Amino acid sequence: MKRALACLALLLALGCVSSGEDSDSDRPKAEERAKKYCVSVAKGDGFVVKGVGRAAKVGDKRYELKLRVVPKQPTADGQPAPETHLLCRYDDRAREARLD
């Protein structure tokens, strides 16, 4: 009986241990930071952000997301600039975003 209880306790203890492979405990917050930083960088580069895609985790504390944007400046012939897509890469450790 003691052996069965010891095995059960060991099984429960092993079930509570995480592998550390995805140790991003605040992943939803990191995804929101990624969106916020990417939108901020796009606006700072002269774009109007029309839509923000879902943040995809691509590495340890690194995310990518797509932005649907329109340049603030009209085209050379005075027409509104066409809508385009940009890829934003966000590093949560450095809290930096860059547009590609």
Backbone as XML, in Angstrom:
<?xml version="1.0"?>
<chain id="A" units="angstrom">
  <residue number="1" name="MET">
    <atom name="N" x="0.820" y="-1.190" z="0.000"/>
    <atom name="CA" x="0.000" y="0.000" z="0.000"/>
    <atom name="C" x="0.867" y="1.258" z="0.000"/>
  </residue>
  <residue number="2" name="LYS">
    <atom name="N" x="1.935" y="1.247" z="0.817"/>
    <atom name="CA" x="2.826" y="2.398" z="0.871"/>
    <atom name="C" x="3.501" y="2.625" z="-0.482"/>
  </residue>
  <residue number="3" name="ARG">
    <atom name="N" x="3.845" y="1.511" z="-1.119"/>
    <atom name="CA" x="4.509" y="1.615" z="-2.421"/>
    <atom name="C" x="3.559" y="2.238" z="-3.458"/>
  </residue>
  <residue number="4" name="ALA">
    <atom name="N" x="2.299" y="1.866" z="-3.430"/>
    <atom name="CA" x="1.317" y="2.417" z="-4.358"/>
    <atom name="C" x="1.124" y="3.909" z="-4.113"/>
  </residue>
  <residue number="5" name="LEU">
    <atom name="N" x="1.073" y="4.319" z="-2.857"/>
    <atom name="CA" x="0.933" y="5.735" z="-2.536"/>
    <atom name="C" x="2.172" y="6.518" z="-2.966"/>
  </residue>
  <residue number="6" name="ALA">
    <atom name="N" x="3.345" y="5.917" z="-2.771"/>
    <atom name="CA" x="4.579" y="6.582" z="-3.189"/>
    <atom name="C" x="4.613" y="6.753" z="-4.704"/>
  </residue>
  <residue number="7" name="CYS">
    <atom name="N" x="4.181" y="5.750" z="-5.440"/>
    <atom name="CA" x="4.133" y="5.844" z="-6.906"/>
    <atom name="C" x="3.134" y="6.902" z="-7.342"/>
  </residue>
  <residue number="8" name="LEU">
    <atom name="N" x="1.994" y="6.951" z="-6.671"/>
    <atom name="CA" x="0.983" y="7.950" z="-6.997"/>
    <atom name="C" x="1.501" y="9.367" z="-6.722"/>
  </residue>
  <residue number="9" name="ALA">
    <atom name="N" x="2.176" y="9.544" z="-5.601"/>
    <atom name="CA" x="2.743" y="10.854" z="-5.265"/>
    <atom name="C" x="3.808" y="11.253" z="-6.283"/>
  </residue>
  <residue number="10" name="LEU">
    <atom name="N" x="4.633" y="10.305" z="-6.699"/>
    <atom name="CA" x="5.662" y="10.580" z="-7.694"/>
    <atom name="C" x="5.035" y="10.959" z="-9.034"/>
  </residue>
  <residue number="11" name="LEU">
    <atom name="N" x="3.995" y="10.254" z="-9.410"/>
    <atom name="CA" x="3.298" y="10.552" z="-10.654"/>
    <atom name="C" x="2.698" y="11.956" z="-10.629"/>
  </residue>
  <residue number="12" name="LEU">
    <atom name="N" x="2.099" y="12.332" z="-9.515"/>
    <atom name="CA" x="1.536" y="13.676" z="-9.389"/>
    <atom name="C" x="2.626" y="14.744" z="-9.431"/>
  </residue>
  <residue number="13" name="ALA">
    <atom name="N" x="3.732" y="14.480" z="-8.779"/>
    <atom name="CA" x="4.833" y="15.439" z="-8.765"/>
    <atom name="C" x="5.417" y="15.626" z="-10.163"/>
  </residue>
  <residue number="14" name="LEU">
    <atom name="N" x="5.557" y="14.556" z="-10.912"/>
    <atom name="CA" x="6.090" y="14.668" z="-12.272"/>
    <atom name="C" x="5.118" y="15.391" z="-13.195"/>
  </residue>
  <residue number="15" name="GLY">
    <atom name="N" x="3.837" y="15.254" z="-12.939"/>
    <atom name="CA" x="2.841" y="15.943" z="-13.743"/>
    <atom name="C" x="2.841" y="17.442" z="-13.524"/>
  </residue>
  <residue number="16" name="CYS">
    <atom name="N" x="3.323" y="17.879" z="-12.380"/>
    <atom name="CA" x="3.346" y="19.308" z="-12.067"/>
    <atom name="C" x="4.606" y="19.997" z="-12.563"/>
  </residue>
  <residue number="17" name="VAL">
    <atom name="N" x="5.605" y="19.254" z="-12.960"/>
    <atom name="CA" x="6.858" y="19.828" z="-13.425"/>
    <atom name="C" x="6.716" y="20.194" z="-14.891"/>
  </residue>
  <residue number="18" name="SER">
    <atom name="N" x="7.060" y="21.428" z="-15.220"/>
    <atom name="CA" x="7.005" y="21.828" z="-16.627"/>
    <atom name="C" x="8.383" y="21.642" z="-17.243"/>
  </residue>
  <residue number="19" name="SER">
    <atom name="N" x="8.392" y="21.519" z="-18.550"/>
    <atom name="CA" x="9.647" y="21.244" z="-19.238"/>
    <atom name="C" x="10.515" y="22.479" z="-19.409"/>
  </residue>
  <residue number="20" name="GLY">
    <atom name="N" x="9.964" y="23.677" z="-19.243"/>
    <atom name="CA" x="10.743" y="24.885" z="-19.435"/>
    <atom name="C" x="10.945" y="25.233" z="-20.894"/>
  </residue>
  <residue number="21" name="GLU">
    <atom name="N" x="10.466" y="24.381" z="-21.790"/>
    <atom name="CA" x="10.611" y="24.610" z="-23.222"/>
    <atom name="C" x="9.829" y="25.848" z="-23.649"/>
  </residue>
  <residue number="22" name="ASP">
    <atom name="N" x="8.646" y="26.021" z="-23.089"/>
    <atom name="CA" x="7.838" y="27.201" z="-23.362"/>
    <atom name="C" x="7.629" y="27.931" z="-22.045"/>
  </residue>
  <residue number="23" name="SER">
    <atom name="N" x="8.677" y="28.551" z="-21.550"/>
    <atom name="CA" x="8.636" y="29.186" z="-20.239"/>
    <atom name="C" x="8.103" y="30.603" z="-20.302"/>
  </residue>
  <residue number="24" name="ASP">
    <atom name="N" x="7.394" y="30.931" z="-21.352"/>
    <atom name="CA" x="6.819" y="32.257" z="-21.526"/>
    <atom name="C" x="5.545" y="32.340" z="-20.703"/>
  </residue>
  <residue number="25" name="SER">
    <atom name="N" x="5.680" y="32.566" z="-19.410"/>
    <atom name="CA" x="4.516" y="32.538" z="-18.530"/>
    <atom name="C" x="3.568" y="33.694" z="-18.804"/>
  </residue>
  <residue number="26" name="ASP">
    <atom name="N" x="4.072" y="34.783" z="-19.350"/>
    <atom name="CA" x="3.194" y="35.911" z="-19.640"/>
    <atom name="C" x="3.002" y="36.072" z="-21.145"/>
  </residue>
  <residue number="27" name="ARG">
    <atom name="N" x="2.805" y="34.966" z="-21.847"/>
    <atom name="CA" x="2.687" y="35.002" z="-23.308"/>
    <atom name="C" x="1.560" y="35.910" z="-23.800"/>
  </residue>
  <residue number="28" name="PRO">
    <atom name="N" x="0.354" y="35.868" z="-23.213"/>
    <atom name="CA" x="-0.685" y="36.796" z="-23.692"/>
    <atom name="C" x="-0.265" y="38.264" z="-23.553"/>
  </residue>
  <residue number="29" name="LYS">
    <atom name="N" x="0.413" y="38.589" z="-22.470"/>
    <atom name="CA" x="0.892" y="39.963" z="-22.279"/>
    <atom name="C" x="1.974" y="40.293" z="-23.302"/>
  </residue>
  <residue number="30" name="ALA">
    <atom name="N" x="2.846" y="39.340" z="-23.585"/>
    <atom name="CA" x="3.913" y="39.558" z="-24.567"/>
    <atom name="C" x="3.328" y="39.766" z="-25.959"/>
  </residue>
  <residue number="31" name="GLU">
    <atom name="N" x="2.269" y="39.032" z="-26.289"/>
    <atom name="CA" x="1.622" y="39.210" z="-27.588"/>
    <atom name="C" x="0.989" y="40.595" z="-27.687"/>
  </residue>
  <residue number="32" name="GLU">
    <atom name="N" x="0.396" y="41.066" z="-26.604"/>
    <atom name="CA" x="-0.182" y="42.418" z="-26.599"/>
    <atom name="C" x="0.906" y="43.477" z="-26.720"/>
  </residue>
  <residue number="33" name="ARG">
    <atom name="N" x="2.046" y="43.253" z="-26.040"/>
    <atom name="CA" x="3.180" y="44.190" z="-26.175"/>
    <atom name="C" x="3.679" y="44.204" z="-27.611"/>
  </residue>
  <residue number="34" name="ALA">
    <atom name="N" x="3.729" y="43.041" z="-28.238"/>
    <atom name="CA" x="4.172" y="42.958" z="-29.635"/>
    <atom name="C" x="3.270" y="43.799" z="-30.525"/>
  </residue>
  <residue number="35" name="LYS">
    <atom name="N" x="1.971" y="43.683" z="-30.341"/>
    <atom name="CA" x="1.034" y="44.471" z="-31.140"/>
    <atom name="C" x="1.232" y="45.963" z="-30.888"/>
  </residue>
  <residue number="36" name="LYS">
    <atom name="N" x="1.354" y="46.322" z="-29.618"/>
    <atom name="CA" x="1.485" y="47.742" z="-29.259"/>
    <atom name="C" x="2.766" y="48.338" z="-29.839"/>
  </residue>
  <residue number="37" name="TYR">
    <atom name="N" x="3.876" y="47.641" z="-29.679"/>
    <atom name="CA" x="5.162" y="48.143" z="-30.180"/>
    <atom name="C" x="5.165" y="48.207" z="-31.705"/>
  </residue>
  <residue number="38" name="CYS">
    <atom name="N" x="4.613" y="47.202" z="-32.367"/>
    <atom name="CA" x="4.597" y="47.181" z="-33.834"/>
    <atom name="C" x="3.740" y="48.308" z="-34.394"/>
  </residue>
  <residue number="39" name="VAL">
    <atom name="N" x="2.584" y="48.548" z="-33.809"/>
    <atom name="CA" x="1.730" y="49.643" z="-34.255"/>
    <atom name="C" x="2.437" y="50.973" z="-34.040"/>
  </residue>
  <residue number="40" name="SER">
    <atom name="N" x="3.104" y="51.112" z="-32.917"/>
    <atom name="CA" x="3.831" y="52.346" z="-32.621"/>
    <atom name="C" x="4.944" y="52.599" z="-33.638"/>
  </residue>
  <residue number="41" name="VAL">
    <atom name="N" x="5.698" y="51.564" z="-33.980"/>
    <atom name="CA" x="6.784" y="51.704" z="-34.962"/>
    <atom name="C" x="6.217" y="52.051" z="-36.335"/>
  </residue>
  <residue number="42" name="ALA">
    <atom name="N" x="5.122" y="51.406" z="-36.720"/>
    <atom name="CA" x="4.515" y="51.680" z="-38.026"/>
    <atom name="C" x="4.021" y="53.125" z="-38.098"/>
  </residue>
  <residue number="43" name="LYS">
    <atom name="N" x="3.372" y="53.590" z="-37.052"/>
    <atom name="CA" x="2.897" y="54.977" z="-37.037"/>
    <atom name="C" x="4.067" y="55.949" z="-37.071"/>
  </residue>
  <residue number="44" name="GLY">
    <atom name="N" x="5.135" y="55.617" z="-36.366"/>
    <atom name="CA" x="6.328" y="56.461" z="-36.370"/>
    <atom name="C" x="7.012" y="56.520" z="-37.725"/>
  </residue>
  <residue number="45" name="ASP">
    <atom name="N" x="6.837" y="55.470" z="-38.528"/>
    <atom name="CA" x="7.423" y="55.423" z="-39.876"/>
    <atom name="C" x="6.502" y="56.023" z="-40.933"/>
  </residue>
  <residue number="46" name="GLY">
    <atom name="N" x="5.384" y="56.622" z="-40.517"/>
    <atom name="CA" x="4.515" y="57.310" z="-41.460"/>
    <atom name="C" x="3.410" y="56.472" z="-42.057"/>
  </residue>
  <residue number="47" name="PHE">
    <atom name="N" x="2.943" y="55.463" z="-41.362"/>
    <atom name="CA" x="1.855" y="54.629" z="-41.855"/>
    <atom name="C" x="0.614" y="54.819" z="-40.997"/>
  </residue>
  <residue number="48" name="VAL">
    <atom name="N" x="-0.537" y="54.620" z="-41.607"/>
    <atom name="CA" x="-1.802" y="54.526" z="-40.887"/>
    <atom name="C" x="-2.114" y="53.042" z="-40.796"/>
  </residue>
  <residue number="49" name="VAL">
    <atom name="N" x="-2.264" y="52.529" z="-39.589"/>
    <atom name="CA" x="-2.496" y="51.095" z="-39.386"/>
    <atom name="C" x="-3.985" y="50.806" z="-39.509"/>
  </residue>
  <residue number="50" name="LYS">
    <atom name="N" x="-4.335" y="49.960" z="-40.474"/>
    <atom name="CA" x="-5.727" y="49.581" z="-40.723"/>
    <atom name="C" x="-6.098" y="48.274" z="-40.039"/>
  </residue>
  <residue number="51" name="GLY">
    <atom name="N" x="-5.117" y="47.406" z="-39.812"/>
    <atom name="CA" x="-5.393" y="46.116" z="-39.179"/>
    <atom name="C" x="-4.125" y="45.479" z="-38.656"/>
  </residue>
  <residue number="52" name="VAL">
    <atom name="N" x="-4.295" y="44.677" z="-37.614"/>
    <atom name="CA" x="-3.168" y="43.986" z="-36.991"/>
    <atom name="C" x="-3.500" y="42.507" z="-36.939"/>
  </residue>
  <residue number="53" name="GLY">
    <atom name="N" x="-2.594" y="41.683" z="-37.446"/>
    <atom name="CA" x="-2.794" y="40.238" z="-37.420"/>
    <atom name="C" x="-2.447" y="39.645" z="-36.065"/>
  </residue>
  <residue number="54" name="ARG">
    <atom name="N" x="-2.632" y="38.361" z="-35.972"/>
    <atom name="CA" x="-2.335" y="37.628" z="-34.745"/>
    <atom name="C" x="-0.828" y="37.462" z="-34.580"/>
  </residue>
  <residue number="55" name="ALA">
    <atom name="N" x="-0.341" y="37.639" z="-33.362"/>
    <atom name="CA" x="1.081" y="37.474" z="-33.086"/>
    <atom name="C" x="1.425" y="35.985" z="-33.072"/>
  </residue>
  <residue number="56" name="ALA">
    <atom name="N" x="2.454" y="35.613" z="-33.815"/>
    <atom name="CA" x="2.910" y="34.227" z="-33.867"/>
    <atom name="C" x="4.274" y="34.135" z="-33.202"/>
  </residue>
  <residue number="57" name="LYS">
    <atom name="N" x="4.412" y="33.206" z="-32.290"/>
    <atom name="CA" x="5.693" y="33.014" z="-31.604"/>
    <atom name="C" x="6.637" y="32.280" z="-32.549"/>
  </residue>
  <residue number="58" name="VAL">
    <atom name="N" x="7.814" y="32.873" z="-32.793"/>
    <atom name="CA" x="8.770" y="32.279" z="-33.722"/>
    <atom name="C" x="10.079" y="31.902" z="-33.041"/>
  </residue>
  <residue number="59" name="GLY">
    <atom name="N" x="10.210" y="32.189" z="-31.789"/>
    <atom name="CA" x="11.416" y="31.854" z="-31.046"/>
    <atom name="C" x="11.194" y="32.167" z="-29.583"/>
  </residue>
  <residue number="60" name="ASP">
    <atom name="N" x="12.262" y="32.026" z="-28.812"/>
    <atom name="CA" x="12.178" y="32.315" z="-27.393"/>
    <atom name="C" x="11.970" y="33.812" z="-27.205"/>
  </residue>
  <residue number="61" name="LYS">
    <atom name="N" x="10.760" y="34.192" z="-26.816"/>
    <atom name="CA" x="10.378" y="35.598" z="-26.587"/>
    <atom name="C" x="10.487" y="36.444" z="-27.856"/>
  </residue>
  <residue number="62" name="ARG">
    <atom name="N" x="10.243" y="35.829" z="-29.012"/>
    <atom name="CA" x="10.231" y="36.548" z="-30.281"/>
    <atom name="C" x="8.921" y="36.256" z="-30.997"/>
  </residue>
  <residue number="63" name="TYR">
    <atom name="N" x="8.360" y="37.311" z="-31.579"/>
    <atom name="CA" x="7.063" y="37.217" z="-32.220"/>
    <atom name="C" x="7.090" y="37.907" z="-33.575"/>
  </residue>
  <residue number="64" name="GLU">
    <atom name="N" x="6.225" y="37.456" z="-34.465"/>
    <atom name="CA" x="6.024" y="38.102" z="-35.765"/>
    <atom name="C" x="4.530" y="38.316" z="-35.943"/>
  </residue>
  <residue number="65" name="LEU">
    <atom name="N" x="4.195" y="39.439" z="-36.563"/>
    <atom name="CA" x="2.810" y="39.679" z="-36.910"/>
    <atom name="C" x="2.737" y="40.564" z="-38.136"/>
  </residue>
  <residue number="66" name="LYS">
    <atom name="N" x="1.620" y="40.467" z="-38.834"/>
    <atom name="CA" x="1.429" y="41.247" z="-40.055"/>
    <atom name="C" x="0.559" y="42.451" z="-39.744"/>
  </residue>
  <residue number="67" name="LEU">
    <atom name="N" x="0.930" y="43.570" z="-40.352"/>
    <atom name="CA" x="0.166" y="44.800" z="-40.229"/>
    <atom name="C" x="-0.397" y="45.156" z="-41.598"/>
  </residue>
  <residue number="68" name="ARG">
    <atom name="N" x="-1.638" y="45.591" z="-41.629"/>
    <atom name="CA" x="-2.253" y="46.106" z="-42.848"/>
    <atom name="C" x="-2.196" y="47.625" z="-42.730"/>
  </residue>
  <residue number="69" name="VAL">
    <atom name="N" x="-1.440" y="48.268" z="-43.612"/>
    <atom name="CA" x="-1.162" y="49.694" z="-43.473"/>
    <atom name="C" x="-1.385" y="50.446" z="-44.785"/>
  </residue>
  <residue number="70" name="VAL">
    <atom name="N" x="-1.512" y="51.772" z="-44.632"/>
    <atom name="CA" x="-1.577" y="52.689" z="-45.763"/>
    <atom name="C" x="-0.588" y="53.814" z="-45.448"/>
  </residue>
  <residue number="71" name="PRO">
    <atom name="N" x="0.312" y="54.140" z="-46.378"/>
    <atom name="CA" x="1.204" y="55.274" z="-46.146"/>
    <atom name="C" x="0.412" y="56.575" z="-46.005"/>
  </residue>
  <residue number="72" name="LYS">
    <atom name="N" x="0.855" y="57.455" z="-45.108"/>
    <atom name="CA" x="0.170" y="58.730" z="-44.913"/>
    <atom name="C" x="0.314" y="59.629" z="-46.136"/>
  </residue>
  <residue number="73" name="GLN">
    <atom name="N" x="1.443" y="59.546" z="-46.804"/>
    <atom name="CA" x="1.699" y="60.389" z="-47.971"/>
    <atom name="C" x="0.985" y="59.828" z="-49.197"/>
  </residue>
  <residue number="74" name="PRO">
    <atom name="N" x="0.301" y="60.693" z="-49.970"/>
    <atom name="CA" x="-0.320" y="60.217" z="-51.213"/>
    <atom name="C" x="0.749" y="59.898" z="-52.251"/>
  </residue>
  <residue number="75" name="THR">
    <atom name="N" x="0.350" y="59.236" z="-53.304"/>
    <atom name="CA" x="1.287" y="58.902" z="-54.380"/>
    <atom name="C" x="1.676" y="60.174" z="-55.128"/>
  </residue>
  <residue number="76" name="ALA">
    <atom name="N" x="2.628" y="60.073" z="-56.046"/>
    <atom name="CA" x="3.140" y="61.230" z="-56.780"/>
    <atom name="C" x="2.057" y="61.916" z="-57.603"/>
  </residue>
  <residue number="77" name="ASP">
    <atom name="N" x="1.064" y="61.162" z="-58.074"/>
    <atom name="CA" x="0.006" y="61.773" z="-58.885"/>
    <atom name="C" x="-1.169" y="62.276" z="-58.043"/>
  </residue>
  <residue number="78" name="GLY">
    <atom name="N" x="-1.000" y="62.298" z="-56.723"/>
    <atom name="CA" x="-2.023" y="62.838" z="-55.833"/>
    <atom name="C" x="-3.080" y="61.851" z="-55.391"/>
  </residue>
  <residue number="79" name="GLN">
    <atom name="N" x="-3.018" y="60.629" z="-55.882"/>
    <atom name="CA" x="-3.983" y="59.595" z="-55.509"/>
    <atom name="C" x="-3.629" y="59.037" z="-54.123"/>
  </residue>
  <residue number="80" name="PRO">
    <atom name="N" x="-4.640" y="58.547" z="-53.410"/>
    <atom name="CA" x="-4.330" y="57.913" z="-52.120"/>
    <atom name="C" x="-3.405" y="56.703" z="-52.319"/>
  </residue>
  <residue number="81" name="ALA">
    <atom name="N" x="-2.498" y="56.523" z="-51.400"/>
    <atom name="CA" x="-1.564" y="55.395" z="-51.492"/>
    <atom name="C" x="-2.323" y="54.085" z="-51.293"/>
  </residue>
  <residue number="82" name="PRO">
    <atom name="N" x="-1.934" y="53.042" z="-52.012"/>
    <atom name="CA" x="-2.628" y="51.751" z="-51.855"/>
    <atom name="C" x="-2.283" y="51.088" z="-50.521"/>
  </residue>
  <residue number="83" name="GLU">
    <atom name="N" x="-3.214" y="50.266" z="-50.075"/>
    <atom name="CA" x="-3.013" y="49.503" z="-48.846"/>
    <atom name="C" x="-1.944" y="48.444" z="-49.089"/>
  </residue>
  <residue number="84" name="THR">
    <atom name="N" x="-1.128" y="48.192" z="-48.091"/>
    <atom name="CA" x="-0.078" y="47.187" z="-48.209"/>
    <atom name="C" x="0.056" y="46.437" z="-46.885"/>
  </residue>
  <residue number="85" name="HIS">
    <atom name="N" x="0.841" y="45.376" z="-46.905"/>
    <atom name="CA" x="1.090" y="44.582" z="-45.700"/>
    <atom name="C" x="2.558" y="44.666" z="-45.322"/>
  </residue>
  <residue number="86" name="LEU">
    <atom name="N" x="2.815" y="44.764" z="-44.036"/>
    <atom name="CA" x="4.182" y="44.764" z="-43.518"/>
    <atom name="C" x="4.321" y="43.645" z="-42.499"/>
  </residue>
  <residue number="87" name="LEU">
    <atom name="N" x="5.507" y="43.074" z="-42.438"/>
    <atom name="CA" x="5.819" y="42.071" z="-41.420"/>
    <atom name="C" x="6.565" y="42.768" z="-40.301"/>
  </residue>
  <residue number="88" name="CYS">
    <atom name="N" x="6.086" y="42.610" z="-39.095"/>
    <atom name="CA" x="6.739" y="43.200" z="-37.928"/>
    <atom name="C" x="7.343" y="42.080" z="-37.091"/>
  </residue>
  <residue number="89" name="ARG">
    <atom name="N" x="8.597" y="42.260" z="-36.726"/>
    <atom name="CA" x="9.287" y="41.297" z="-35.860"/>
    <atom name="C" x="9.535" y="41.974" z="-34.515"/>
  </residue>
  <residue number="90" name="TYR">
    <atom name="N" x="9.089" y="41.317" z="-33.447"/>
    <atom name="CA" x="9.180" y="41.884" z="-32.103"/>
    <atom name="C" x="9.996" y="40.969" z="-31.199"/>
  </residue>
  <residue number="91" name="ASP">
    <atom name="N" x="10.963" y="41.560" z="-30.494"/>
    <atom name="CA" x="11.787" y="40.848" z="-29.523"/>
    <atom name="C" x="11.362" y="41.308" z="-28.139"/>
  </residue>
  <residue number="92" name="ASP">
    <atom name="N" x="10.746" y="40.412" z="-27.367"/>
    <atom name="CA" x="10.216" y="40.790" z="-26.059"/>
    <atom name="C" x="11.317" y="41.035" z="-25.031"/>
  </residue>
  <residue number="93" name="ARG">
    <atom name="N" x="12.452" y="40.392" z="-25.180"/>
    <atom name="CA" x="13.558" y="40.633" z="-24.230"/>
    <atom name="C" x="14.071" y="42.065" z="-24.355"/>
  </residue>
  <residue number="94" name="ALA">
    <atom name="N" x="14.313" y="42.480" z="-25.585"/>
    <atom name="CA" x="14.859" y="43.819" z="-25.827"/>
    <atom name="C" x="13.747" y="44.865" z="-25.925"/>
  </residue>
  <residue number="95" name="ARG">
    <atom name="N" x="12.501" y="44.405" z="-25.995"/>
    <atom name="CA" x="11.356" y="45.292" z="-26.191"/>
    <atom name="C" x="11.559" y="46.180" z="-27.416"/>
  </residue>
  <residue number="96" name="GLU">
    <atom name="N" x="11.925" y="45.525" z="-28.538"/>
    <atom name="CA" x="12.165" y="46.220" z="-29.792"/>
    <atom name="C" x="11.326" y="45.586" z="-30.896"/>
  </residue>
  <residue number="97" name="ALA">
    <atom name="N" x="10.849" y="46.451" z="-31.787"/>
    <atom name="CA" x="10.096" y="45.998" z="-32.955"/>
    <atom name="C" x="10.731" y="46.592" z="-34.193"/>
  </residue>
  <residue number="98" name="ARG">
    <atom name="N" x="10.716" y="45.822" z="-35.290"/>
    <atom name="CA" x="11.200" y="46.350" z="-36.557"/>
    <atom name="C" x="10.286" y="45.857" z="-37.676"/>
  </residue>
  <residue number="99" name="LEU">
    <atom name="N" x="10.155" y="46.693" z="-38.680"/>
    <atom name="CA" x="9.295" y="46.384" z="-39.827"/>
    <atom name="C" x="10.129" y="45.856" z="-40.962"/>
  </residue>
  <residue number="100" name="ASP">
    <atom name="N" x="9.632" y="44.824" z="-41.624"/>
    <atom name="CA" x="10.295" y="44.268" z="-42.817"/>
    <atom name="C" x="9.355" y="44.336" z="-43.988"/>
  </residue>
</chain>
